[in-house]
């Protein structure tokens, strides 16, 4: 689960002259945004998408960003990428506390903006493996996760000299994550992959379909975002001759952890699950705590109290099952469609986990403000009576299982680090004990 400003996604279209380039259109848009000309910005959006969003929502989004990143200063650079029939423009926005990229997506040739996101700047620095990685002990190969209609880029990390090694399927958190779960300069799933493979345990990870096929997905729920592909991955590994006699585990982080019990319930080939920072409470309740925590860092002002009240209104809409069936996205948290919230309402991860025969390992950073010790304690109270389960928390670790000091903050994710080595050791001990 990413921080609030990275998981709130807006998809729009724009109206512009055909003669303008994607760079010119993007400069025009950011300058309108700088002057808070929200009506003018909104006039650039295509009617097929404006029915889902409003000028007020755009204004609210822009107005809430300084609470996380400080006041907007200026844009400093523009870069363009081409992918298939799309042009993606990254407008680097400088704020008092950090930098963010305003990502604008166009068809080629550019006429209309078909996507708008605020994302952390791509890290230009090559991945540096953690000290606990032993590159001579494993190899990594590309293996796509395929269905009848999709192919998701994946990576299989295998220890060199172990026959039928245990294999762990790694599930990323919410949002369109890549196989490494890249967040700023950090790649927690890659850390886990190389750390485990260095010590005799294979791993498989893959890009989420919301990243690879996001613009083509008509409907998103827990099955289409996480569950179906996780089960496909387990079944694919089970058919691989290298793992004919291997035990297969599913390790989920954040939303991936929340979904892991359902994967194990639906897929009997799963021999055990590992929940890293998995929420035991409903997602809307967890997000409310995030709001209160982030706003409460400097004490709540009148505007922040108003925003929290508005969020609570939307949260209550999710809990109203009858209303939720026909609710519009703008009346729900994060402007996410009703079908997604309905799938969450229909899933109680604690109750599903209670009925599992497979062993479960729960891991939690005590400095995590996104999924907190409140969630960990609920897991513990509900499942600790089952001796097959184990619970470990770490005082110094944040949501990414990276060590830090003091209160965890969103800007902490912009600092390069690695999943703590003790987490790797505890994972190894647990898996090998099975």
C-alpha positions in Angstrom: 0.0 0.0 0.0 1.6 3.2 -1.0 1.3 6.6 0.7 -1.9 8.6 0.1 -0.4 10.8 -2.6 0.9 7.9 -4.6 -2.2 5.7 -4.5 -4.7 8.3 -5.5 -4.8 8.0 -9.3 -6.6 10.2 -11.8 -7.4 9.1 -15.4 -8.4 11.9 -17.7 -8.6 13.0 -21.3 -7.8 16.5 -22.6 -8.9 18.8 -25.4 -6.1 20.4 -27.3 -5.0 21.4 -30.8 -3.7 18.7 -33.0 -0.7 20.7 -34.0 0.7 20.8 -30.5 3.3 18.3 -29.3 2.9 16.3 -26.1 5.5 18.5 -24.5 3.7 21.7 -25.5 0.4 20.4 -24.2 2.0 19.4 -20.9 3.6 22.8 -20.4 0.3 24.4 -21.1 -1.4 22.1 -18.5 1.1 22.6 -15.7 1.1 26.4 -16.2 -2.7 26.4 -15.9 -2.3 24.3 -12.8 0.3 26.6 -11.3 -2.1 29.5 -11.7 -4.9 27.4 -10.2 -7.0 27.7 -13.3 -8.8 24.5 -12.6 -11.7 25.3 -15.0 -9.1 25.8 -17.8 -7.4 22.5 -16.9 -10.7 20.7 -16.8 -11.6 22.1 -20.2 -8.7 20.0 -21.5 -10.3 16.7 -20.4 -12.3 14.5 -22.8 -16.0 14.2 -22.1 -15.8 10.4 -21.9 -13.8 10.7 -18.7 -15.1 14.0 -17.2 -18.3 12.3 -16.3 -16.3 10.5 -13.6 -14.4 13.6 -12.2 -15.1 17.2 -11.4 -13.4 20.5 -11.2 -13.7 20.4 -7.5 -11.9 17.0 -7.3 -9.0 18.4 -9.3 -8.9 21.4 -7.1 -9.0 19.2 -4.0 -6.2 17.0 -5.3 -3.9 19.9 -6.0 -4.7 21.6 -2.7 -4.0 18.5 -0.6 -0.5 17.8 -2.0 1.3 20.5 0.0 0.3 18.8 3.2 2.6 15.9 2.3 5.3 17.6 0.2 5.3 21.3 1.1 4.3 24.2 -1.1 4.7 23.9 -4.9 7.6 25.9 -6.2 7.9 25.3 -10.0 8.5 22.6 -12.6 12.1 22.0 -13.5 12.3 19.5 -16.4 10.2 17.5 -18.9 11.0 14.1 -20.2 9.1 12.0 -22.7 8.8 8.2 -23.2 7.1 6.3 -26.0 5.4 3.0 -25.2 3.5 1.2 -28.0 0.9 3.8 -29.2 1.4 6.1 -26.2 3.5 9.1 -25.3 4.2 9.5 -21.6 5.4 12.9 -20.4 7.0 13.4 -17.0 6.8 17.0 -15.7 9.2 17.2 -12.7 7.5 19.3 -10.0 9.6 20.8 -7.2 8.0 21.1 -3.8 9.5 22.5 -0.6 10.1 19.0 0.8 10.6 16.8 -2.2 10.1 16.4 -6.0 7.3 14.6 -7.8 6.6 13.8 -11.4 3.3 14.9 -12.9 2.8 12.1 -15.4 0.6 12.9 -18.4 -0.2 10.2 -20.9 -1.2 10.8 -24.6 -2.1 8.7 -27.6 0.4 9.1 -30.4 -0.1 11.5 -32.2 -0.9 13.6 -29.1 -4.3 15.1 -28.9 -5.8 14.2 -25.6 -4.4 13.4 -22.2 -5.6 9.9 -21.3 -3.9 9.6 -18.0 -2.7 11.8 -15.2 -0.7 10.7 -12.2 1.6 12.1 -9.5 4.4 9.6 -9.0 7.8 9.7 -7.3 10.6 10.5 -9.7 12.1 7.4 -11.4 15.4 6.6 -9.7 18.2 6.8 -12.3 20.6 5.0 -10.0 21.1 1.3 -10.8 20.0 -1.2 -8.2 22.6 -1.9 -5.6 22.1 -5.3 -4.0 22.0 -5.5 -0.2 25.1 -6.8 1.7 23.4 -10.0 2.5 23.0 -10.9 -1.2 25.5 -13.4 -2.6 25.3 -13.1 -6.4 27.5 -16.2 -6.9 24.9 -18.3 -5.1 21.9 -17.8 -7.4 20.8 -16.9 -10.9 17.8 -14.9 -12.2 15.9 -15.6 -15.4 13.0 -13.9 -17.0 9.8 -16.0 -17.1 6.5 -14.3 -18.0 3.3 -15.1 -16.2 0.8 -15.9 -19.0 -2.9 -16.3 -19.2 -5.1 -16.7 -22.2 -5.1 -12.9 -22.8 -2.2 -11.5 -20.8 1.5 -11.8 -20.4 3.1 -10.3 -17.3 6.9 -9.8 -17.1 8.3 -11.9 -14.4 11.6 -13.0 -12.8 12.5 -16.4 -11.3 15.4 -16.3 -8.8 16.9 -19.7 -8.2 19.7 -20.9 -5.9 22.5 -22.6 -7.8 23.1 -25.9 -6.1 19.8 -26.8 -4.4 17.6 -29.5 -5.9 13.9 -28.9 -5.6 14.3 -25.8 -3.4 11.4 -24.3 -1.6 9.9 -21.5 -3.8 8.2 -18.3 -2.7 5.8 -16.3 -4.8 6.1 -12.6 -4.0 3.0 -10.4 -4.1 3.3 -6.6 -4.2 1.1 -4.1 -2.4 -1.7 -1.9 -3.8 -1.4 0.1 -7.0 0.3 -0.6 -10.4 3.5 -2.1 -8.9 6.3 -3.7 -10.9 7.9 -7.0 -10.0 10.3 -5.4 -7.6 7.7 -3.2 -5.9 9.7 -0.2 -6.8 9.0 2.7 -4.4 11.3 5.7 -5.0 14.9 4.2 -4.9 13.7 1.2 -3.0 12.9 -2.3 -4.3 11.7 -4.4 -1.3 10.6 -7.4 -3.4 13.9 -7.6 -5.2 15.7 -7.4 -1.8 13.6 -10.4 -0.6 14.2 -12.3 -3.8 18.0 -12.0 -3.7 18.2 -12.5 0.0 16.3 -15.7 0.0 17.9 -17.1 -3.2 21.3 -16.4 -1.6 20.3 -18.9 1.0 18.8 -21.8 -0.9 15.2 -20.6 -1.5 13.8 -19.8 -4.9 11.4 -16.9 -5.6 9.1 -15.7 -8.3 7.8 -12.2 -8.8 6.0 -10.4 -11.6 4.6 -7.1 -12.7 1.0 -6.6 -11.7 -1.6 -6.6 -14.4 -2.7 -3.1 -13.3 0.8 -1.9 -14.4 1.0 -3.9 -17.7 -2.6 -3.6 -18.8 -4.0 -0.9 -16.6 -5.6 1.2 -19.4 -7.3 -1.9 -20.9 -8.9 -3.2 -17.7 -12.6 -2.6 -17.6 -13.2 -3.7 -14.0 -10.9 -4.1 -11.0 -11.5 -6.1 -7.9 -9.4 -8.2 -5.6 -9.5 -11.2 -8.0 -8.4 -9.2 -11.0 -5.8 -7.2 -9.2 -4.2 -9.9 -7.0 -5.8 -13.3 -6.5 -6.1 -14.7 -10.1 -2.5 -14.0 -11.0 -1.1 -15.3 -7.7 -2.9 -18.6 -8.3 -1.7 -18.7 -11.9 1.9 -18.2 -10.6 1.6 -21.0 -8.1 0.2 -23.4 -10.7 2.9 -22.4 -13.2 5.7 -23.2 -10.7 4.0 -26.4 -9.7 4.3 -27.6 -13.3 8.0 -26.6 -13.6 10.3 -29.7 -13.4 12.7 -27.7 -11.2 10.1 -27.6 -8.4 8.5 -31.0 -8.9 9.0 -31.9 -5.2 9.3 -28.4 -3.8 7.1 -26.7 -1.3 5.5 -23.5 -2.5 4.8 -20.5 -0.3 3.1 -17.2 -1.0 4.5 -14.0 0.6 2.5 -10.9 0.3 3.3 -7.3 1.3 0.6 -4.9 2.4 -2.4 -5.5 0.1 -0.6 -8.6 -1.2 -0.4 -9.8 2.4 -4.1 -9.1 3.0 -4.9 -11.2 -0.1 -2.6 -14.1 0.8 -5.1 -16.1 2.9 -7.6 -16.0 0.0 -4.9 -17.3 -2.4 -4.1 -20.2 0.0 -7.8 -21.0 0.4 -8.4 -21.1 -3.3 -5.1 -22.9 -4.2 -4.4 -26.1 -2.3 -0.9 -26.2 -3.8 0.2 -23.5 -1.4 2.1 -25.0 1.5 2.2 -21.8 3.7 1.8 -18.1 3.6 3.8 -15.1 4.9 2.1 -11.8 5.6 4.4 -8.7 5.6 2.6 -5.7 6.9 -0.8 -7.1 6.1 -3.9 -5.2 7.3 -6.4 -7.2 9.4 -8.9 -4.4 9.3 -10.9 -3.1 6.4 -9.0 -1.0 3.9 -11.1 2.1 4.4 -10.4 2.0 8.2 -6.7 1.7 7.6 -6.7 4.7 5.2 -8.6 6.8 7.7 -5.8 6.1 10.2 -3.3 7.2 7.6 -5.1 10.5 7.1 -5.2 11.2 10.8 -1.5 10.2 11.3 -0.2 12.3 8.4 -2.4 15.3 9.2 -1.7 15.0 12.9 2.1 15.2 12.5 1.7 19.1 12.7 -1.6 19.0 14.5 -4.9 19.3 12.7 -6.1 22.6 11.3 -9.6 23.5 10.2 -9.1 22.5 6.6 -7.6 19.1 7.6 -10.5 18.4 9.9 -12.9 19.2 7.0 -11.1 16.8 4.7 -11.2 14.0 7.3 -14.9 14.5 7.8 -15.3 14.3 4.0 -13.3 11.1 4.0 -15.4 9.7 6.8 -18.5 10.4 4.7 -17.1 8.4 1.8 -15.9 5.7 4.2 -19.5 5.3 5.5 -20.7 5.0 1.9 -18.5 1.9 1.6 -20.0 0.4 4.7 -23.5 1.0 3.5 -23.9 -2.1 1.4 -27.1 -1.1 -0.3 -25.8 2.4 -1.3 -22.5 1.0 -2.4 -24.0 -1.1 -5.2 -24.9 2.0 -7.2 -22.4 4.5 -5.8 -20.3 6.6 -8.1 -16.5 6.6 -7.7 -16.5 10.3 -6.6 -18.6 9.3 -3.6 -16.1 6.6 -2.5 -12.7 6.7 -0.9 -9.8 7.5 -3.3 -12.3 7.8 -6.2 -12.1 4.0 -6.7 -15.0 2.3 -8.4 -17.8 0.6 -6.4 -16.9 -2.9 -7.7 -13.5 -2.8 -6.0 -15.0 -1.8 -2.6 -17.7 -4.4 -3.0 -15.0 -7.1 -3.4 -13.3 -5.8 -0.3 -16.5 -5.9 1.7 -17.1 -9.5 0.6 -13.7 -10.6 2.0 -12.8 -11.0 5.7 -9.1 -11.9 5.7 -9.0 -12.8 9.4 -11.9 -15.2 9.1 -10.4 -16.8 6.0 -7.0 -17.1 7.7 -8.5 -18.8 10.8 -9.8 -21.6 8.7 -6.6 -22.3 6.8 -4.7 -25.6 7.4 -1.4 -24.1 6.1 1.0 -22.4 8.6 1.2 -18.6 8.6 4.1 -16.2 9.4 3.1 -12.7 10.3 5.8 -10.0 10.1 5.3 -6.3 11.1 7.4 -3.2 11.4 6.5 -1.3 14.6 7.3 2.1 12.9 4.8 1.3 10.1 2.1 4.1 9.9 0.3 2.6 6.9 -0.4 -0.8 8.4 0.1 -0.5 12.1 0.6 -2.6 15.2 -3.2 -2.3 15.6 -3.5 -4.6 12.7 -0.7 -6.9 13.9 -2.4 -7.2 17.3 -5.7 -8.2 15.8 -4.0 -10.9 13.8 -2.2 -12.1 16.9 -5.3 -12.1 19.1 -7.3 -14.0 16.4 -4.7 -16.6 15.3 -2.0 -17.0 18.0 -3.9 -19.9 19.6 -3.1 -22.0 16.4 0.4 -23.3 17.1 1.2 -23.5 13.4 1.3 -19.7 13.2 4.2 -17.4 14.2 4.3 -13.6 14.9 7.4 -11.4 14.7 7.5 -7.5 14.9 10.6 -5.2 14.6 10.8 -2.0 16.6 12.9 0.0 14.1 11.3 -1.0 10.8 8.8 0.9 8.6 6.2 -0.3 6.1 8.9 -1.4 3.6 10.7 -3.3 6.4 13.5 -0.8 6.2 15.2 0.4 9.4 14.8 4.0 10.5 14.5 6.2 13.6 11.7 8.3 15.1 8.2 8.7 13.5 7.9 7.2 10.1 7.2 9.8 7.3 6.3 9.6 3.6 9.6 11.2 2.7 11.4 8.3 4.3 10.6 6.3 1.2 12.7 8.6 -0.9 15.8 7.4 1.0 17.5 4.4 -0.4 17.6 1.4 1.9 17.1 -2.4 2.0 14.8 -4.8 3.7 16.4 -5.5 7.0 18.7 -8.5 7.2 16.9 -9.9 10.3 13.7 -10.2 8.3 15.6 -12.3 5.7 17.0 -14.5 8.5 13.6 -15.0 10.1 12.0 -15.9 6.8 14.8 -18.4 6.1 14.4 -20.0 9.5 10.6 -20.2 9.2 10.6 -21.7 5.6 13.4 -24.2 6.4 11.7 -25.3 9.5 8.7 -26.5 7.4 
